[in-house]
């Protein structure tokens, strides 16, 4: 309960603000809570707060998994407002443990919140995971929340400063001992900026530059920190700041420290090579400890005495050490140039070697490395000097060149012959994505890189020819899919999804003997998104496992409702997805649901597809036998459309085959009847039940009756309906048998 002068969090009082001019940057605050309203209220309470001259940026997560994803993607989150109870009672504590032990993040400040008064973690948990505070949501009023946030972010700021100093010194010590390694220059130079700024009591904002020993004699940014971080390995001119460029030039020419407005350029004097460190500071150089500064710079100068380091500066920055060709950074730089000077005769492509991991797994990493070098050699030698070739990922190569040379036909031709890797000759196939050098959607080099990856992904997913060119609709489709996944996740969390049921009928008696559970996603306007659209999205995002578990739980609850009304002979069929079936403890999870709701296992039927069976027949057989031992029925859904081997019918403990509706719809044609009658005869001989799906008229019904098909479902009998409507349908008759006729479908 709040005091008289302490308003609740959701009241709109004046925002707290610390005086001072806003500086660049924000404090990132991650809100983790499965309650959407908590996110909105917290953001509203803190939206105008300024701490140490910075505003707050809010990140959101609705589960422990999403929280850890956010913390992995953002290494500069200052504070986490963490709900304890989410998907599990200790989800928040698990996140806190993972932050400290798995992510090894000792900087981010953690404040636990819970909506369950009286629940508190053990004192050891608070100490072990370095938790700043613990509050119930009711006591964390706005003013207390502000106090908590101020304290946590100040603590984060202090820790960050200490760690930056430690990291800067570590980089210098480590790099100095490894300066003979050509790739240590970036870490060394970045450490120079960080440690020099720390020595002066400043934030690390600056660069270290030196002249490259090539014909251009350009000044190259060797290391950078702060908002200059993206300039590493670029020319000083790329900063597009005449003031910085002239200051560094003067420093290197005059061989002395240069004072600029708002910055100082420190001269690092080596015997053969010189460098300049540009540090943003409003202080005059005379105000610093000159003796300490010169000792520090003298020691740093030793690190720049490796002449080979300077001679190989560009290769260290832009070459792939394994293959000797350009790396991802250089490929992105070339794409940036292409975006700045569009050329319709140029094309960018990425080539992904199919199943390359099989080489590493089967023949070893040494052979895999040799194979990559062989691929790089063939690409560079046979494509010629007009084609830029880079290795941009483990088994992915990037190319830029004329459209008539960088083409699917040419690339596939290059991969027709096997590649030599030591004593092995290994055939390879590829998948490739392309984008035009004059694409109207391009923004910069990273944008073009995203486009070719989108084209590659579409080629892997949709293209029989294993290549594709980027089109704007692909990116729009990707964005739409991600938006749909977010909506689906949110609506599932809000319990907006529904389970509907379609009756299954005994063709001899006309009685309802079962129902199939079907997932529905209603929208605010009364429409529904088709399962054919959102089920693949749920599988793609991994959400299908949670949704599938919920559907099974709903089915068990419905069976219990049947029992309460004495509908004791009606079973419920539930479709099982591939990711669900991959869970080795899947049978135990179902058994737990059956026990929780006290229903018999023989009232539940699981429908699996042929694709599940064929993915790993031995694993599937093990799972099915464990399910059958419990008494659960198993049916093969959409039988016949998978073109799979029929041998599994003899090996697996199945109860029923469901004839796919595409065959049922073709029952008026000779070809359709041949397939149907073959399936029915085979099922009868194997002792399996048969369910005909999609019966829509009397003619189809009579046909399957003549075939002695035992069961059927379809619009002729009834459409899928909500549970409430199903119960009303069952209540129309009080006898043991609830019969459906064609009139039921129209009701």
Residue pairs with C-beta under 8 A, 6 or more apart in sequence:
1 138
1 139
2 8
2 139
2 141
6 141
6 143
6 144
7 13
7 141
7 142
7 143
8 141
8 142
9 41
9 42
9 45
9 137
9 140
9 141
9 142
9 145
10 41
10 44
10 45
10 142
11 142
12 44
13 142
15 47
15 48
15 49
16 49
16 146
17 48
17 49
17 50
18 50
18 51
18 52
18 53
20 50
20 52
20 53
21 53
22 50
22 53
22 54
22 55
23 53
23 54
24 227
25 54
26 54
26 55
26 56
26 57
27 51
27 52
27 54
27 55
27 56
27 57
27 78
27 79
27 153
27 156
28 56
28 57
28 59
28 74
28 76
28 77
28 78
28 79
29 46
29 56
29 57
29 58
29 59
29 77
29 78
29 79
29 80
29 81
29 149
30 58
30 59
30 60
30 61
30 67
30 70
30 71
30 74
30 77
30 79
30 80
30 81
31 38
31 39
31 42
31 43
31 58
31 59
31 60
31 61
31 81
32 61
32 62
32 64
32 66
32 67
32 80
32 81
32 82
32 83
32 86
32 92
32 95
33 39
33 42
33 62
33 81
33 83
33 86
33 113
34 62
34 63
34 83
34 86
34 87
34 493
35 83
35 115
36 62
36 490
36 494
38 83
38 113
38 137
39 60
42 58
42 81
42 145
43 58
45 142
45 145
45 146
46 56
46 58
46 145
46 146
46 149
47 56
49 55
49 56
49 146
49 149
51 149
51 150
51 153
51 154
52 153
52 154
52 157
56 149
59 70
59 74
59 77
61 67
61 69
61 70
62 86
62 489
62 490
62 493
63 86
63 87
63 91
64 86
64 87
64 88
64 91
64 92
64 94
64 95
64 98
67 80
67 82
67 95
68 95
68 98
68 99
68 102
68 103
70 77
71 77
71 80
71 99
71 103
71 105
71 108
72 103
75 105
77 108
78 108
78 109
78 152
78 153
78 156
78 157
79 108
79 109
79 110
79 111
79 149
79 152
79 153
79 156
80 95
80 99
80 108
80 109
80 110
80 111
81 111
81 113
82 92
82 95
82 96
82 110
82 111
82 112
82 113
83 91
83 92
83 113
83 114
83 115
84 90
84 91
84 92
84 93
84 112
84 113
84 114
84 116
84 119
84 121
85 91
85 92
85 114
85 115
85 116
85 119
86 92
88 94
92 112
92 114
93 112
93 121
93 125
93 129
96 110
96 112
96 125
96 129
96 131
97 128
97 129
99 105
99 108
99 110
99 129
100 106
100 128
100 129
100 130
106 130
106 159
106 163
107 156
107 159
107 160
107 163
108 156
109 132
109 152
109 153
109 155
109 156
110 129
110 130
110 131
110 132
111 131
111 132
111 133
111 134
111 135
111 148
111 152
112 121
112 131
112 133
112 134
112 135
113 134
113 135
113 136
113 137
113 140
114 120
114 134
114 135
114 136
114 137
115 136
115 137
115 138
116 136
117 136
117 138
120 134
121 131
121 134
125 131
126 134
132 148
132 151
132 152
132 155
133 148
133 151
133 152
135 144
135 148
140 148
161 198
164 194
164 198
164 204
165 194
165 195
165 198
167 191
167 194
168 191
168 193
168 194
168 195
168 197
168 198
168 204
169 191
169 195
169 198
170 191
171 187
171 188
171 190
171 191
171 194
171 195
172 188
172 191
172 192
172 195
172 300
172 303
174 184
174 187
175 184
175 185
175 187
175 188
175 191
175 303
176 188
176 302
176 303
178 184
179 185
179 188
179 303
179 306
179 309
180 306
180 308
182 308
182 309
182 312
182 315
182 316
183 316
183 321
185 222
185 223
185 309
185 313
185 316
186 222
186 223
186 232
186 233
186 316
186 317
187 223
188 222
188 223
188 303
189 208
189 222
189 223
189 224
189 275
190 208
190 223
190 224
190 225
190 232
191 223
192 208
192 223
192 268
192 277
192 300
193 204
193 206
193 207
193 208
193 223
193 224
193 225
193 277
193 279
194 204
194 225
195 296
196 206
196 266
196 277
196 279
196 296
196 300
197 203
197 204
197 205
197 206
197 225
197 279
198 204
199 292
199 293
199 296
200 279
200 281
200 283
200 288
200 293
202 279
202 280
202 281
203 226
203 280
204 225
204 226
205 225
205 226
205 227
205 228
205 279
205 280
206 224
206 225
206 226
206 228
206 263
206 277
206 278
206 279
206 280
207 221
207 222
207 223
207 224
207 228
207 231
207 236
207 239
207 244
207 277
207 278
208 221
208 222
208 223
208 224
208 268
208 275
208 276
208 277
208 278
209 219
209 220
209 221
209 222
209 236
209 248
209 275
209 276
209 278
210 219
210 220
210 222
210 252
210 273
210 274
210 275
210 276
210 304
210 310
210 313
211 217
211 218
211 219
211 220
211 252
211 274
211 310
212 218
212 219
212 220
212 310
212 313
212 314
213 310
213 311
213 313
214 314
218 235
218 236
218 237
219 235
219 236
219 237
219 245
219 248
219 249
219 252
220 233
220 234
220 235
220 236
220 313
220 314
220 317
221 228
221 231
221 232
221 233
221 234
221 235
221 236
221 238
221 239
222 232
222 233
222 275
222 313
223 232
224 230
224 231
224 232
226 280
228 239
231 238
231 239
232 317
233 317
233 318
233 329
234 333
236 244
236 245
236 248
237 245
239 245
243 260
243 261
244 263
244 278
247 258
247 260
247 263
247 265
247 278
248 265
248 276
248 278
250 258
250 265
251 257
251 258
251 265
251 266
251 267
251 276
252 267
252 274
252 276
255 267
255 269
255 274
256 267
257 264
257 265
257 266
257 267
257 285
258 264
258 265
258 267
259 284
259 285
262 280
262 281
262 282
263 278
263 279
263 280
263 281
264 278
264 279
264 281
264 283
264 285
265 276
265 277
265 278
265 279
266 276
266 277
266 278
266 279
266 293
266 297
267 274
267 276
267 297
268 274
268 275
268 276
268 277
268 297
268 300
268 301
268 304
269 297
269 298
269 301
270 301
270 302
270 304
270 305
271 305
272 305
272 307
273 304
273 305
273 307
273 310
274 304
275 301
275 304
304 310
309 316
317 329
317 330
318 326
318 327
318 329
318 330
318 333
319 325
319 326
319 327
319 330
320 326
320 327
320 376
320 390
320 391
322 369
322 372
322 373
322 391
323 372
323 373
323 376
323 391
324 373
324 376
325 376
325 379
325 380
325 389
325 390
325 391
326 334
326 388
326 389
326 390
326 391
327 390
327 391
327 392
328 390
328 391
328 392
328 393
328 398
330 390
331 388
331 390
331 392
331 398
331 400
331 449
332 445
332 446
332 449
333 445
334 388
334 390
334 400
334 445
335 348
335 400
335 444
335 445
335 446
335 448
335 449
336 444
336 445
336 446
337 445
338 346
338 348
338 400
338 437
338 445
338 448
339 442
339 443
339 444
339 445
339 447
339 448
342 437
342 438
342 439
342 442
343 437
343 438
344 403
344 436
344 437
344 438
345 402
345 403
345 437
346 400
346 401
346 402
346 403
346 436
346 437
346 438
347 400
347 401
347 402
347 403
347 406
347 407
347 434
347 435
347 436
347 437
348 398
348 399
348 400
348 406
348 434
348 435
348 437
348 448
348 451
348 452
349 398
349 399
349 400
349 406
349 411
349 432
349 433
349 434
349 435
349 452
350 392
350 396
350 397
350 398
350 399
350 432
350 433
350 452
350 453
350 456
351 396
351 397
351 398
351 399
351 411
351 430
351 431
351 432
352 395
352 396
352 430
352 431
352 432
352 456
352 460
353 375
353 395
353 396
353 428
353 429
353 430
354 428
354 429
354 430
354 431
354 466
355 429
356 368
356 371
356 394
356 395
356 428
357 395
359 367
359 368
359 371
359 421
359 426
360 367
360 368
363 421
363 424
366 422
367 421
367 422
367 424
368 421
370 421
370 422
371 419
371 421
371 424
371 426
371 428
372 391
372 395
374 419
374 420
374 421
375 397
375 419
375 428
376 389
376 391
376 397
378 414
378 419
379 387
379 389
379 397
379 399
379 414
380 387
380 389
382 414
383 389
383 399
383 401
383 405
383 406
383 410
383 414
384 405
386 401
386 402
386 405
387 399
387 400
387 401
387 402
387 405
387 406
388 399
388 400
388 401
389 397
389 398
389 399
390 397
390 398
390 399
391 397
391 398
392 398
398 452
399 406
399 411
400 406
400 437
403 436
403 437
406 434
408 432
408 434
408 465
408 467
411 430
411 432
411 467
412 430
412 467
415 428
415 429
415 430
418 425
418 426
418 427
418 428
419 425
419 426
419 427
419 428
420 426
429 466
430 466
431 456
431 459
431 460
431 466
431 467
432 456
432 459
432 466
432 467
433 452
433 453
433 454
433 455
433 456
433 457
433 458
433 459
433 467
433 468
433 469
433 470
434 452
434 455
434 467
434 468
434 469
434 470
435 442
435 448
435 451
435 452
435 455
435 469
435 470
436 469
436 470
439 448
439 451
439 470
440 472
441 447
441 451
441 472
441 475
442 448
442 451
450 475
451 470
451 475
452 470
454 470
454 474
454 475
454 478
455 468
455 469
455 470
455 474
456 468
457 478
458 468
458 474
459 465
459 466
459 467
459 468
460 466
462 468
468 474
481 537
481 540
484 529
484 533
484 534
484 537
485 537
485 540
485 541
485 543
488 521
488 534
488 537
488 538
488 541
488 543
489 541
489 543
491 497
491 521
492 543
492 546
492 547
492 550
496 521
496 522
497 519
497 520
497 521
497 522
497 547
497 550
498 519
498 520
498 521
498 522
498 722
499 517
499 518
499 519
499 520
499 551
499 554
499 555
499 558
499 723
500 517
500 518
500 519
500 520
500 720
500 721
500 722
500 723
501 515
501 516
501 517
501 518
501 558
501 572
501 720
501 721
501 722
501 723
501 726
502 515
502 516
502 518
502 713
502 718
502 719
502 720
502 721
503 512
503 514
503 515
503 713
503 717
503 718
503 726
503 729
503 740
503 744
504 512
504 513
504 514
504 515
504 516
504 573
504 691
504 711
504 712
504 713
505 511
505 512
505 513
505 711
505 712
505 713
505 717
505 740
506 512
506 513
506 710
506 711
507 701
507 704
507 705
507 709
507 710
507 711
507 712
508 705
508 710
509 737
509 739
510 737
510 739
510 740
510 741
511 737
511 738
511 739
511 740
512 570
512 729
512 730
512 737
512 738
512 739
512 740
513 569
513 570
513 571
513 711
514 570
514 571
514 572
514 573
514 605
514 711
515 570
515 571
515 572
515 573
515 726
516 572
516 573
516 575
516 607
516 713
517 551
517 554
517 555
517 558
517 572
517 573
517 574
517 575
518 531
518 575
518 720
519 531
519 535
519 547
519 551
520 528
520 531
520 720
521 528
521 529
521 531
521 534
522 528
523 529
535 544
535 577
537 543
538 544
538 547
539 577
539 578
539 579
542 579
544 577
544 579
544 580
545 577
545 579
545 580
545 583
548 576
548 577
548 579
548 580
549 580
549 589
549 593
551 574
551 575
552 574
552 589
552 590
552 593
552 604
553 593
553 596
553 597
555 572
555 574
555 604
556 593
556 594
556 596
556 597
556 599
556 604
557 597
558 572
558 723
559 570
559 571
559 572
559 597
559 599
559 603
559 604
560 597
560 598
560 599
561 723
561 727
562 568
562 570
562 603
562 730
563 599
565 727
565 730
565 731
567 730
567 738
569 736
570 603
570 730
571 602
571 603
571 604
571 605
571 633
572 603
572 604
572 605
573 605
573 606
573 607
573 635
574 604
574 605
574 606
574 607
575 607
575 637
576 606
576 607
576 608
576 612
578 611
578 612
578 615
580 586
581 608
581 612
581 620
581 623
583 589
584 623
586 623
587 623
587 626
587 627
587 630
590 604
590 606
590 627
590 630
590 632
591 601
591 630
594 600
594 601
594 604
594 630
600 631
601 630
601 631
601 632
602 631
602 632
602 633
604 632
604 633
605 632
605 633
605 634
605 635
605 655
605 656
606 627
606 632
606 633
606 634
606 635
607 635
607 636
607 637
607 658
608 620
608 634
608 635
608 636
608 637
609 636
609 637
609 638
609 642
610 636
610 638
610 639
610 641
610 642
610 644
611 642
611 644
612 620
613 620
613 636
613 644
613 648
613 652
614 642
614 644
614 645
614 648
617 648
617 651
620 652
621 651
621 652
624 634
624 652
624 653
624 654
625 653
627 634
628 634
628 653
633 655
633 656
634 652
634 653
634 654
634 655
634 656
635 654
635 655
635 656
635 657
635 658
635 689
635 691
636 654
636 656
636 657
636 658
637 658
638 658
638 660
638 693
639 657
639 658
639 659
639 660
639 679
640 659
640 660
640 663
640 675
640 679
641 660
641 662
646 682
649 682
649 686
649 688
650 686
654 688
655 688
655 689
656 688
656 689
656 690
656 691
656 711
657 679
657 683
657 688
657 689
657 690
657 691
658 690
658 691
658 692
658 693
659 676
659 679
659 680
659 690
659 691
659 692
659 693
659 709
660 693
660 694
661 693
661 694
661 714
662 694
663 672
663 675
663 676
663 679
664 676
664 692
664 693
664 694
664 695
664 700
664 704
664 714
665 672
665 694
665 696
666 672
666 673
666 675
667 673
667 676
667 700
667 703
667 704
668 699
673 703
676 707
677 707
679 690
680 690
680 707
680 708
680 709
683 689
683 690
684 690
684 708
689 710
689 711
690 709
690 710
690 711
691 709
691 710
691 711
691 712
691 713
692 700
692 704
692 709
692 711
692 712
692 713
692 714
693 712
693 713
693 714
694 713
694 714
694 715
695 701
695 704
695 712
695 713
695 714
695 715
695 716
695 717
696 714
696 715
696 716
697 716
698 716
698 742
700 714
700 716
701 712
701 716
704 712
715 745
716 742
716 745
717 740
717 741
717 742
717 744
717 745
718 729
718 740
718 744
718 745
719 745
721 729
729 738
729 744
729 747
730 738
732 738
733 739
